[in-house]
């Protein structure tokens, strides 16, 4: 029984490590996307200003 519980905990630890790795990847991608969105918003504002002149 103790061995079974130990294996369950090991499996859960592996799942948690996998989840943390996925979240890390997601967080990095989210940061890149956010930076790109800000860059594009800046370009849009620039061109809107150009067309108003």
N, C-alpha and C positions, 0 to 999 in steps of 0.2 A: 504493500500500500504506500509506504513512504517513497519507494522508487517511482511509482506511478505519479505521485504528487510532484516529485522532483522533475520528472520528464515534462509534466504539464507546465511547471514553472519555466523550464528551459525553453519550451516552445513559445510561451508567452513572452519571454525575454527576446527571442528572435523576432517575433512579430513586432514587438515594440521598437527594436532597433531598425527594422525595415520601415516602419511607420515614421520614425524620426528622420531617417534618410530621405524618405519621400517628402516630408514636410520641409526639410532643409532645401531640397531641390525646388519645391514649390515657392518657398520664400525668396530664393534667389531669382527665379523666373519672374515673380511678382515685382521684385525690385527693378529688374531690367525693363519690364513692360511699363511700369510707372514712370521710369526715366524717359522712355520712348514717347509715352503719351505727353509728358511735359514738353519734350522737344517739339513734337508735332503741334501742340497748342501754341507754342511760341512762334512757330512758322506761320500758322494760320493767322495769328494776331498781326504778325509782320506784314503779310500779304493783304490782309484786310485794311491795314493802315495805308499801304501803297495804293490800293484801288480807290481810297477815299480822297487821295490828294488830287 
